[in-house]
Amino acid sequence: AAPQPGRTGTGPMRTALVVDDLQINRMILERQLATIGLSVTTRRSGAEALAGPAGQFDLIVTDHQMPDMDGTELAAAFRARGETAPILLLSSAPSAVSSRAAEVGITAVLQKPLLRRDLPRLVARLAQVEGIDDLAMTTNGTLLARHARALREAGLRRLTISLDALDPDLFRSLSGDRGHVDDVLAGIAAAE
């Protein structure tokens, strides 16, 4: 297994690179990372991400499934050119990629939340932790309709739903044909 590279700088993290072929995911991640003070650059493919010089980011976050190369291939390419920033891989099936991720120097594999089969159970466990008074989640909402009731019963109190287009064609374009605006609207209705 490759050694786990880390940042060589000693200061706070200031910059992040987000790589995802879906515009909606890039926008959500950019907003979330900006809330913790990171300046975020987004790229829609592995090739675009690799076009810049090494060493310019303090953190790299990449999706696993992308058309030109997957996230583990991208991480391997970053490490081969000497990139030392932590790399976080987002996957709907982290156990399927965890051994390959370790081999290429990925710092952590994170599961996309609504694809977790045990998300309501996780929310329920978090709701029981002393000092946690409010649980919230950000989602694109495409799978929310089937999970809203269980999440509410588990203790989730607030949702931020990223809905950047009501026009079905524009929505499909932004989501890379992976979801429909009607599914998001049904999820919003189920969560009310």
N, C-alpha and C positions, 0 to 999 in steps of 0.2 A: 504494500500500500504506500501511496505517496505521502510524504510528510504533510501535516496540516499547516499550510502557510498562514501567516497572519500579517497584519499591517506592520510595517517597519517604523512608521511614525509613532511618536509618543503623545501627540496632541489629540484633541477630540475628533471624532468622525465629522467630516464636513460635506463630503460628496458621495453620491451613490449613482450607480448605473442600474437601470431597470431594463431587462430584455424580455419582450413578450410579443408574439405576433398579433395579439388582439389589442386593439387600441383601448378598449374599455378597461382591460386589466392594467395597461400601462398608466392610464389616467388614475385609476384607484390607487395603485401602488405609489405613484408620484405624490398624490395628495396625502396619503398616510405617512410617507417618509418625510414630507415637508413639515408635517406637524411636530416632528422631533428635531427640526432645525437643519435637515440635510438639503443641500442643493442637489436636485435630481436631474439626470440626463436620461432620456429614454431612447431605446432603439427597438426596431420591429423585427430584427433577425440577428442571427449569430454573425453573419457576414458584416452587417452594419456595426455591430458591437466591436468586432475585431479591427475595424478600419482605423480606429484611433490609436494613439500611442499607449503603451503599457504604463502602469503606475499613476494614472490620473484620477483614480477613484479610491475612496476609502472602503467602499462596500459595493458588491455586485449581487444583484438579485435577478435570477433568470427563471423563466418557465421551463418545464421539461419538454413538453411537446410543442415543437415548432417545425415548420416545413423544411427549412434548409439544413438545419442540424439540430439535434436535441440538446437539452441543457447540459448533459454530461459531456457531450462532444465539445460544446462551447467551453465548458470549464477546463477540459483537457487542453484545448487550444490556448486559453488564457495562461494556464500554468506552464505550458511549453515555451511561452514567450517571456516568462519570468514574472508574471503577475502575482503579487503577494496578498492582495486584498481578500478578506473573507468573501466566500461565494455561498449564497443561499439559493437552493434549488426548490422551486415550487412544483409540487406534483400531486395528482389526485391518487396516486398509488405509491407512496414513499417506500414501502417495504420492497416493492419490485425493483427499485433503483438504488437502494441504500448501499449495497456492496460495490456497485460500479461507482457510485458517488464518492465513496471513501477512497477508491483506487485513484481517482483523478483529482483528489484534493479539495472536494467540496466540503465546506465547513459544517453545513447542516442541510437536511432535507425537511421541508415544511409541507404539511398536507393542506390542500385547499379546503377551507372549513366546511362548506355545505356538502362536500363529497365524503366527509367523514361519516361513517355509519354510526359512530358513537357520539356525535356532536351533542345531542340532547343530554346524554349521560355526563359528558364533560361539563356542559353548562350547569347541570344540577350539582355537580361536585364543586364547581367554582362558587356557586351561590351559597354553599354551606361554609365557605371560608370566612372566618371572623375578620371584619374590617372591609370586606367587599360589600358595598351597599348598593351598587348599581352595575348591572352587566349590559353591555352593548356590543353590537356586531355590525360590521360593514359587509355588504354582499352585493352581487350584481342581480340577485333576486330570481334568477332563472329556475332555481330548484326550491324556492322558498315556499310555494304553495303546499308542497307535500310535507314540509318540515315545520311550518309556522306554529301549529298547535302544540306539538311536542316541545319546541323551543320555549314557548311562552310558559307551558306547564313546568318546565325545568327551571325557570327563573330568569329567562332573558326578558329585559324590560324595554330596551330601545334597539331600533335598527336604523342604520343608514343604508339606503338603497340607492345605488348609482344607476340612474336612468337618464342617459344623455340624449335619447331620441324617442319620440312617440311614433314617428313615421316608421312603419314596418321595414321598408327597404333600407332606410338609413340605419336602423337598429341592426339589421342583419349584416350590413357592411361593417359597422363598428365592432360587432361581436365575431366577425370572421365566420359568419353562417353557423355559429354555435349558440343558438338560442333565438327566442322569438319574444317580441315586446308583449304579446298577449300572456306569455308565461310569467313575465315580471309583474304585469298588472294583476294577474290572478294571485301572485304571491303577496302583493301589497294588500289586496282585499282579504286574503286569508290571515294576514298579520294584524288587521285592524281590530 
